[in-house]
Amino acid sequence: MPAIYAEYKKHVRALLTEYGRQGILLGGIPVRFSPVEGISPNEGGIIRARDPDLVFRDSAKLALYEKVQVVNNEIHLLNYSYHYERPNGYFFRYEREGTTDPIRKPEYHMHVILDLPHFVAPPINLEIILKMIAVNFYSQDIYSRQIVGHAISLTV
């Protein structure tokens, strides 16, 4: 049987290393892989970069959490949380969580600036999140120059 989970862990490390080489992520890659009860260590576990988070070149941070399991020779993200926060406090977070109220808290959802409400979101993964962050906050094209550096004020 192929070592699918081992290959996925290598993929995660390679992905984060590549963003470091590009100068988008700084410092070490504090990703940790842990076993989880009920899943064979060869078939899945927890992938996390939280406390310390991944740090971007402008001191923004990404807290990463994935609960992964190989099912039918494919990686399945059972749960995840990707929390990106700018130095000024602006944040967004994509999550997949169990839910008992799919209207108020969809299984796949996101938060922007506040922990409530839960906005329905498509399934997402680390690669998509990193690309989205790079394009919107670290790209040198005209569109991103219009976004980066603008203050966001919020009164609640």
C-alpha positions in Angstrom: 0.0 0.0 0.0 1.4 3.4 -0.9 2.5 5.8 1.9 -0.1 8.4 1.0 -0.1 10.2 4.3 3.7 10.3 4.3 3.6 11.8 0.8 1.0 14.4 1.9 3.2 15.4 4.9 6.1 15.9 2.4 3.8 17.9 0.2 2.9 20.2 3.1 6.5 20.8 4.0 7.5 21.4 0.4 4.7 23.9 -0.1 5.6 25.9 3.0 9.3 25.7 2.1 8.5 27.1 -1.4 6.7 30.1 0.1 9.7 30.6 2.3 12.0 30.6 -0.7 9.8 33.2 -2.4 10.3 35.4 0.7 6.6 35.3 1.6 7.0 33.2 4.7 9.8 34.0 7.1 11.9 32.0 9.6 11.5 28.3 10.3 8.5 26.2 9.3 6.9 25.3 12.7 4.7 22.6 11.3 4.1 19.6 13.6 2.5 16.2 12.8 0.8 14.4 15.6 -1.1 11.1 15.9 -4.8 11.2 16.6 -6.9 8.6 18.5 -8.7 6.2 16.2 -6.5 6.7 13.1 -3.4 4.7 12.4 -0.3 6.9 12.4 0.4 5.7 8.8 -3.1 6.7 7.7 -3.5 10.2 9.1 -3.2 12.5 12.0 -3.1 16.2 13.0 -1.0 18.7 11.0 -0.6 22.0 12.9 1.3 25.3 12.8 -0.1 27.1 15.7 1.8 28.7 18.7 4.0 29.4 16.8 2.1 30.2 13.7 3.5 30.6 10.2 4.9 34.2 9.9 4.8 36.3 6.8 7.3 38.9 5.7 5.0 41.8 7.1 4.4 40.0 10.4 1.0 38.7 9.4 0.4 35.1 10.7 -1.3 32.0 9.6 -2.5 29.4 12.2 -2.9 26.0 10.5 -4.8 23.0 11.7 -5.8 19.9 9.7 -7.1 16.6 10.8 -6.3 14.2 7.9 -7.2 10.6 7.1 -6.4 8.4 4.1 -9.7 6.9 2.8 -9.7 4.8 -0.4 -6.1 5.9 -1.1 -7.0 9.6 -1.0 -6.3 12.3 1.5 -9.5 13.6 3.3 -9.4 16.7 5.4 -11.8 15.7 8.2 -11.5 19.1 9.9 -9.4 22.1 9.3 -8.9 25.7 10.3 -6.8 28.3 8.4 -6.7 31.5 10.4 -4.8 34.4 8.7 -4.4 37.6 10.7 -2.8 40.9 9.6 -0.7 43.0 12.0 -3.6 45.5 12.3 -6.0 42.8 13.6 -7.9 42.1 10.4 -8.4 38.4 10.0 -10.2 35.7 8.0 -10.5 32.1 8.9 -11.7 29.1 6.8 -13.0 26.1 8.8 -14.5 22.7 8.3 -16.2 21.6 11.5 -18.9 19.3 12.6 -22.2 21.1 13.0 -25.7 20.5 14.4 -27.1 23.7 12.8 -26.0 23.9 9.1 -27.9 27.2 8.6 -26.2 29.1 11.4 -22.9 27.2 11.2 -22.4 25.4 7.9 -19.9 22.5 7.9 -17.6 24.5 5.5 -17.6 28.2 6.6 -15.5 31.3 7.0 -15.2 34.2 9.4 -14.1 37.7 8.4 -13.1 40.2 11.1 -15.5 38.7 13.7 -16.0 35.1 15.0 -19.7 35.5 14.1 -21.4 35.0 11.7 -20.3 31.8 9.9 -20.4 32.5 6.2 -20.9 29.4 4.0 -17.7 28.7 2.0 -16.5 26.1 -0.5 -14.2 23.3 0.7 -10.6 24.6 0.7 -7.1 23.4 1.5 -3.7 24.8 2.5 -2.5 25.2 -1.1 -5.5 27.3 -2.1 -5.2 29.4 1.1 -1.5 30.1 0.5 -2.1 31.1 -3.1 -5.0 33.4 -2.1 -2.9 35.1 0.6 0.1 35.5 -1.8 -2.0 37.0 -4.6 -4.0 39.3 -2.3 -1.3 40.6 0.0 2.1 39.9 -1.4 1.7 40.2 -5.2 3.2 43.1 -7.1 0.4 43.4 -9.6 -1.8 46.6 -9.9 -4.8 45.0 -8.2 -3.0 44.0 -5.1 -1.3 47.4 -4.8 -4.8 48.8 -4.5 -5.5 46.5 -1.5 -2.3 46.3 0.5 -1.6 49.1 2.9 -5.2 50.3 3.2 -6.6 50.6 6.7 -9.7 48.8 7.7 -11.9 50.4 10.4 -14.6 48.6 12.2 -17.1 49.8 14.7 -19.3 47.2 16.3 
